[in-house]
Amino acid sequence: MSLLNKLIPIVFVLFTLNGCQEEVPKKEMVRSVRAMQVTDASEFAKRWFPGQAKATQEVDLSFRVAGPLVKLPVNVGDTVRKGHELARIDPRDFQVELRNVQGQLEKTEAELKRAESDYERVIRIQKQDAGAVSQAMIDRKRQLVESNRAEIRSLQAAMDSARDKLDYTYLKAPFDGIVTATYVENYEDVKRKQPIIRLIDNSQIEMIVNIPESLISHADYLKTAGKVLRVRFDSFPGREVEARIKEIGKEASKTTRTYPVTLIMDQPEDIKILPGMAGNAASTVPPAGMQGQSQVVIPETAVFSPDKNNTYVWVIDDQVKKVSKREVKTGKLLDSGIEVLEGIQPGEWIATAGVHYLKEGQQVRILSSSAAEVAE
């Protein structure tokens, strides 16, 4: 039997065995997605958010020149008014510098007058007798005038600088406030930009609280409507202070997925709130006075429009962890997201990023600071 005849049965058997093997099913890829649980305004009103008080203005003051300190009339705890003198550097060296520049300026101004007089004289002579003076002499006289004028401009700038340096020997309060720290002793040699005194303005108090991304849109409503929040400080448990939202951070923390919200409040008359005091803040009413109404706002990145006529979101089944596309009706576009009028309800989970890479029924894994609330 030839070699070819021997190989044909073997090849036939191999093909037969290969065809009998069952096809191995492909394992479905589980995609990790950023997600959030939808909330409404009433949920925001039920929550208390911790924060810490800080002064509206706080600054470490320093001199813009160096020298020996000769005056430090304030102590920690002193209340000062704007423009109040807080410290003084020995001004004598700067006074001498200013007088020197003034003397040089006066001398150059006198030289300019003589140069201008000489130039005018040779011009008159030339008009009377064109050959009496050379053009070269006229040019030298004119150049001397221009040189003196340039020197005067330079000395005037030098005098302004010397006068500024003398003014910088005074350290004055830039606003009404309280001295909270002094970093040097009187008669000490201080350097330029060395911290001398710390001053804070506590006529108003700020407080930074962190709002979860699922609730941050409701803070937008409160800020726009000018609604009042209530703040309780741990040091004064029985006292509530009214506050308003000053600003809302536009970038969430990558670890906690919360947004910083700055509150501002007037200093109460009956208590003294100091920077660093801990407390909690809450809304007095649901945002924008929307009691009894569902108010859903989601990130703009959660919606997509594949056919340009309808808008959808991916809703995540928190039991099987699969996504399904659902049409929604959207409303106003806000700084923190887009309003949803119909289609999703508070309590449901939606994908908030990578929505264009998902498909119907796809298995997902939730990436969120609140993901622990949905059991794996």
C-alpha positions as CSV (number, residue, x, y, z in Angstrom):
1,M,0.0,0.0,0.0
2,S,1.3,3.4,-0.9
3,L,2.1,6.1,1.7
4,L,-0.8,8.3,0.3
5,N,-3.3,5.4,0.8
6,K,-2.1,5.0,4.4
7,L,-2.5,8.7,5.3
8,I,-6.0,9.2,3.9
9,P,-7.8,7.1,6.6
10,I,-5.8,8.9,9.4
11,V,-6.8,12.4,8.1
12,F,-10.4,11.2,7.8
13,V,-10.4,10.0,11.4
14,L,-8.9,13.3,12.7
15,F,-11.6,15.4,10.9
16,T,-14.3,13.2,12.3
17,L,-13.1,13.5,15.9
18,N,-12.7,17.3,15.6
19,G,-16.3,17.6,14.3
20,C,-17.6,15.6,17.2
21,Q,-16.2,18.0,19.8
22,E,-18.7,20.4,21.4
23,E,-18.2,24.1,20.9
24,V,-16.9,25.8,24.0
25,P,-19.3,28.7,25.0
26,K,-17.8,32.1,25.2
27,K,-17.8,33.6,28.7
28,E,-19.8,36.8,28.8
29,M,-17.7,39.8,29.6
30,V,-18.7,41.7,32.7
31,R,-18.1,45.5,32.2
32,S,-17.4,47.7,35.1
33,V,-19.5,50.9,35.0
34,R,-19.8,54.0,37.0
35,A,-23.3,54.2,38.4
36,M,-25.6,56.0,40.9
37,Q,-28.8,55.4,42.7
38,V,-31.4,58.0,41.7
39,T,-32.8,60.1,44.5
40,D,-35.4,62.9,44.8
41,A,-35.5,66.1,46.7
42,S,-37.2,64.7,49.8
43,E,-34.1,62.5,50.4
44,F,-31.8,65.5,50.4
45,A,-34.0,67.2,53.1
46,K,-33.7,64.2,55.4
47,R,-29.9,64.1,55.4
48,W,-27.4,65.9,57.6
49,F,-24.0,66.5,56.1
50,P,-20.9,66.9,58.3
51,G,-18.4,69.8,57.8
52,Q,-16.0,72.1,59.5
53,A,-16.1,75.9,60.0
54,K,-13.5,78.2,58.4
55,A,-13.1,82.0,58.2
56,T,-14.2,83.7,55.0
57,Q,-10.8,85.4,54.9
58,E,-7.6,84.2,56.5
59,V,-4.0,85.3,55.6
60,D,-0.5,85.2,56.9
61,L,0.8,88.8,56.5
62,S,4.4,89.6,55.7
63,F,6.6,92.5,54.7
64,R,7.7,93.2,51.1
65,V,11.1,94.5,52.4
66,A,13.6,93.2,54.9
67,G,14.9,94.9,58.1
68,P,14.8,95.0,61.9
69,L,11.4,95.0,63.5
70,V,10.9,98.1,65.7
71,K,7.1,98.0,66.4
72,L,4.7,95.1,67.1
73,P,1.7,96.6,68.8
74,V,-0.7,93.7,68.5
75,N,-1.2,90.4,70.4
76,V,-3.0,87.2,69.7
77,G,-6.7,87.7,70.1
78,D,-6.7,91.4,69.3
79,T,-9.5,92.7,67.1
80,V,-8.2,95.1,64.4
81,R,-9.8,97.3,61.8
82,K,-8.9,97.6,58.1
83,G,-5.8,99.9,57.8
84,H,-4.7,99.4,61.4
85,E,-0.9,99.3,61.8
86,L,0.1,95.8,62.9
87,A,4.0,96.0,62.7
88,R,6.8,98.3,61.6
89,I,10.3,97.8,60.2
90,D,13.0,100.4,61.0
91,P,12.4,102.9,58.1
92,R,15.7,104.9,58.3
93,D,17.6,103.1,55.5
94,F,14.6,103.5,53.2
95,Q,14.3,107.2,54.1
96,V,17.9,107.7,53.2
97,E,17.5,105.9,49.9
98,L,14.5,108.1,49.1
99,R,16.3,111.3,49.9
100,N,19.3,110.3,47.8
101,V,17.1,109.7,44.8
102,Q,15.2,112.9,45.4
103,G,18.6,114.8,45.4
104,Q,19.7,113.1,42.1
105,L,16.4,114.0,40.6
106,E,16.6,117.7,41.6
107,K,20.2,117.8,40.3
108,T,19.2,116.3,36.9
109,E,16.2,118.7,36.6
110,A,18.6,121.6,37.0
111,E,20.9,120.2,34.4
112,L,18.0,119.8,32.0
113,K,17.0,123.5,32.4
114,R,20.6,124.5,31.5
115,A,20.7,122.1,28.6
116,E,17.3,123.4,27.3
117,S,18.6,127.0,27.6
118,D,21.8,126.2,25.7
119,Y,19.9,124.4,23.0
120,E,17.4,127.3,22.6
121,R,20.3,129.8,22.4
122,V,22.1,127.9,19.6
123,I,18.9,127.6,17.7
124,R,18.3,131.4,17.9
125,I,21.9,132.0,16.7
126,Q,21.5,129.7,13.8
127,K,18.3,131.6,12.7
128,Q,20.1,134.9,12.8
129,D,23.3,133.6,11.2
130,A,23.2,130.1,9.6
131,G,27.0,129.9,9.5
132,A,27.6,131.0,13.1
133,V,27.1,127.5,14.6
134,S,27.6,124.0,13.1
135,Q,24.9,121.4,12.8
136,A,27.1,119.1,14.9
137,M,26.9,121.5,17.8
138,I,23.1,121.8,17.5
139,D,22.8,118.0,17.5
140,R,25.0,117.7,20.6
141,K,22.9,120.2,22.5
142,R,19.7,118.4,21.5
143,Q,21.1,115.0,22.5
144,L,22.1,116.5,25.9
145,V,18.5,117.7,26.5
146,E,17.1,114.3,25.5
147,S,19.6,112.5,27.7
148,N,18.7,114.6,30.7
149,R,15.0,114.0,30.1
150,A,15.6,110.2,30.0
151,E,17.6,110.4,33.2
152,I,14.7,112.3,34.9
153,R,12.2,109.6,33.8
154,S,14.5,106.9,35.3
155,L,15.0,108.8,38.5
156,Q,11.3,109.4,38.9
157,A,10.7,105.7,38.6
158,A,13.5,105.1,41.1
159,M,11.9,107.6,43.5
160,D,8.5,105.9,43.2
161,S,10.2,102.6,44.0
162,A,12.0,104.1,47.0
163,R,8.8,105.7,48.2
164,D,7.0,102.3,47.9
165,K,9.8,100.6,49.9
166,L,9.3,103.1,52.6
167,D,5.6,102.5,52.6
168,Y,6.3,98.7,52.8
169,T,7.9,99.2,56.2
170,Y,4.4,99.4,57.6
171,L,2.3,96.2,57.9
172,K,-1.4,97.1,57.9
173,A,-4.5,95.1,58.2
174,P,-6.1,94.4,54.8
175,F,-9.5,93.8,56.4
176,D,-11.3,93.9,59.8
177,G,-10.4,90.8,61.7
178,I,-8.8,89.0,64.6
179,V,-5.1,88.3,65.1
180,T,-4.8,84.6,65.6
181,A,-1.0,84.2,65.6
182,T,2.3,86.1,65.7
183,Y,5.4,84.4,64.3
184,V,8.2,86.9,65.3
185,E,9.3,88.9,68.3
186,N,9.8,92.7,68.4
187,Y,13.3,93.9,67.4
188,E,13.9,90.7,65.4
189,D,15.5,91.0,61.9
190,V,12.8,89.8,59.5
191,K,13.2,88.8,55.9
192,R,11.1,89.8,52.9
193,K,7.9,87.6,52.6
194,Q,8.6,86.1,56.1
195,P,5.2,85.4,57.9
196,I,4.7,88.0,60.7
197,I,1.1,87.9,61.7
198,R,-1.9,85.7,60.9
199,L,-5.2,87.5,60.5
200,I,-8.7,86.1,60.0
201,D,-12.0,87.6,59.3
202,N,-14.7,85.8,61.2
203,S,-17.6,88.3,60.7
204,Q,-18.9,85.6,58.4
205,I,-18.2,81.9,58.7
206,E,-17.9,79.3,55.9
207,M,-18.4,75.6,56.1
208,I,-17.5,73.0,53.6
209,V,-19.7,69.9,53.4
210,N,-19.4,67.0,50.9
211,I,-22.5,66.0,49.0
212,P,-22.8,62.6,47.3
213,E,-23.1,62.8,43.5
214,S,-26.6,61.3,43.7
215,L,-27.8,64.4,45.7
216,I,-25.6,67.2,44.4
217,S,-28.2,68.3,41.8
218,H,-30.6,69.3,44.6
219,A,-27.9,71.6,46.1
220,D,-28.1,73.4,42.8
221,Y,-31.8,74.0,43.3
222,L,-31.2,75.4,46.8
223,K,-28.5,77.8,45.6
224,T,-30.5,79.1,42.7
225,A,-33.6,79.5,44.8
226,G,-31.7,81.1,47.6
227,K,-33.0,78.7,50.2
228,V,-31.7,78.7,53.7
229,L,-30.0,75.7,55.3
230,R,-29.6,75.0,59.0
231,V,-26.3,74.3,60.6
232,R,-25.7,72.8,64.1
233,F,-22.2,73.0,65.6
234,D,-21.1,70.3,68.0
235,S,-20.0,73.0,70.5
236,F,-23.6,74.5,70.5
237,P,-25.9,71.4,70.1
238,G,-29.1,73.3,71.0
239,R,-28.5,76.2,68.5
240,E,-29.1,76.3,64.8
241,V,-27.5,78.8,62.5
242,E,-29.0,79.8,59.1
243,A,-26.7,79.4,56.1
244,R,-26.8,79.7,52.4
245,I,-24.9,78.0,49.6
246,K,-21.9,80.1,48.5
247,E,-20.5,77.8,45.8
248,I,-20.7,74.3,44.6
249,G,-17.6,72.4,43.4
250,K,-17.7,71.1,39.8
251,E,-15.5,68.1,40.2
252,A,-16.2,65.1,42.4
253,S,-13.6,63.4,44.6
254,K,-12.2,60.3,42.8
255,T,-12.3,58.3,45.9
256,T,-15.6,59.3,47.7
257,R,-17.5,60.5,44.6
258,T,-18.7,63.6,46.6
259,Y,-18.8,67.3,45.7
260,P,-17.5,70.0,48.0
261,V,-20.3,72.6,48.8
262,T,-19.3,75.8,50.6
263,L,-21.9,77.3,52.9
264,I,-21.7,80.8,54.3
265,M,-23.4,82.3,57.4
266,D,-23.3,85.4,59.5
267,Q,-21.6,85.3,62.9
268,P,-24.4,84.9,65.5
269,E,-24.6,87.5,68.3
270,D,-25.3,85.1,71.1
271,I,-22.5,82.5,70.3
272,K,-19.0,82.7,68.8
273,I,-18.2,80.3,66.0
274,L,-14.5,79.8,65.6
275,P,-12.7,78.3,62.6
276,G,-12.2,74.6,63.0
277,M,-15.4,73.9,64.8
278,A,-17.2,70.8,63.6
279,G,-20.9,70.7,62.7
280,N,-23.6,69.4,60.5
281,A,-25.8,71.0,57.8
282,A,-29.2,70.1,56.4
283,S,-31.9,71.7,54.2
284,T,-34.8,73.3,55.9
285,V,-37.2,72.2,53.0
286,P,-36.9,70.1,49.9
287,P,-35.0,72.0,47.2
288,A,-36.9,74.8,45.5
289,G,-39.9,74.2,47.7
290,M,-40.8,71.0,45.8
291,Q,-42.5,69.3,48.7
292,G,-44.4,66.2,47.6
293,Q,-43.0,66.2,44.1
294,S,-40.5,63.8,42.6
295,Q,-37.5,65.8,41.4
296,V,-34.9,63.7,39.6
297,V,-31.7,65.1,38.2
298,I,-28.9,62.9,36.8
299,P,-25.5,63.5,35.3
300,E,-25.6,64.6,31.7
301,T,-23.2,61.7,30.9
302,A,-25.9,59.2,31.8
303,V,-28.2,60.0,28.9
304,F,-27.7,59.2,25.2
305,S,-29.7,59.6,22.0
306,P,-28.8,57.0,19.4
307,D,-31.6,58.0,17.0
308,K,-31.4,61.8,17.8
309,N,-35.2,61.8,18.4
310,N,-35.4,60.0,21.7
311,T,-33.3,60.0,24.9
312,Y,-32.4,56.9,26.9
313,V,-30.6,55.8,30.0
314,W,-29.2,52.4,31.0
315,V,-31.1,51.1,34.0
316,I,-29.2,48.5,36.1
317,D,-31.2,45.6,37.7
318,D,-29.7,45.6,41.2
319,Q,-30.5,41.8,41.5
320,V,-29.0,40.3,38.4
321,K,-26.6,43.2,37.6
322,K,-27.8,43.6,34.0
323,V,-28.6,46.7,32.0
324,S,-31.6,47.6,30.0
325,K,-32.2,50.6,27.8
326,R,-35.1,52.8,28.9
327,E,-36.5,55.9,27.2
328,V,-36.7,59.1,29.4
329,K,-38.2,62.5,29.0
330,T,-35.7,65.2,30.0
331,G,-36.2,68.8,31.2
332,K,-33.8,71.6,32.1
333,L,-30.1,71.3,31.8
334,L,-28.5,72.4,35.1
335,D,-24.9,73.0,36.1
336,S,-24.8,69.6,37.9
337,G,-26.9,67.5,35.5
338,I,-30.0,67.2,33.5
339,E,-33.6,67.1,34.9
340,V,-35.6,63.9,34.2
341,L,-39.4,64.4,34.0
342,E,-40.4,60.8,33.1
343,G,-38.8,57.4,32.8
344,I,-37.0,56.7,36.0
345,Q,-37.9,56.7,39.6
346,P,-36.0,57.4,42.8
347,G,-34.3,54.2,44.1
348,E,-33.3,52.9,40.7
349,W,-29.7,52.5,39.6
350,I,-28.4,53.9,36.3
351,A,-25.1,53.9,34.5
352,T,-23.5,57.4,34.6
353,A,-20.5,56.9,32.3
354,G,-19.5,54.8,29.3
355,V,-23.1,54.5,28.2
356,H,-22.1,54.2,24.5
357,Y,-20.2,51.0,25.2
358,L,-23.1,49.1,26.8
359,K,-25.6,46.8,25.1
360,E,-29.0,45.4,26.1
361,G,-28.8,42.7,28.8
362,Q,-25.1,43.1,29.4
363,Q,-23.7,42.0,32.7
364,V,-22.1,44.9,34.7
365,R,-20.2,45.5,37.8
366,I,-21.0,48.8,39.6
367,L,-18.1,51.2,40.4
368,S,-19.4,53.7,42.9
369,S,-18.8,54.9,46.4
370,S,-22.3,53.6,47.1
371,A,-21.9,50.3,45.3
372,A,-21.7,48.5,48.6
373,E,-25.3,49.2,49.0
374,V,-26.1,46.9,46.1
375,A,-24.9,43.4,47.2
376,E,-22.8,41.4,44.8
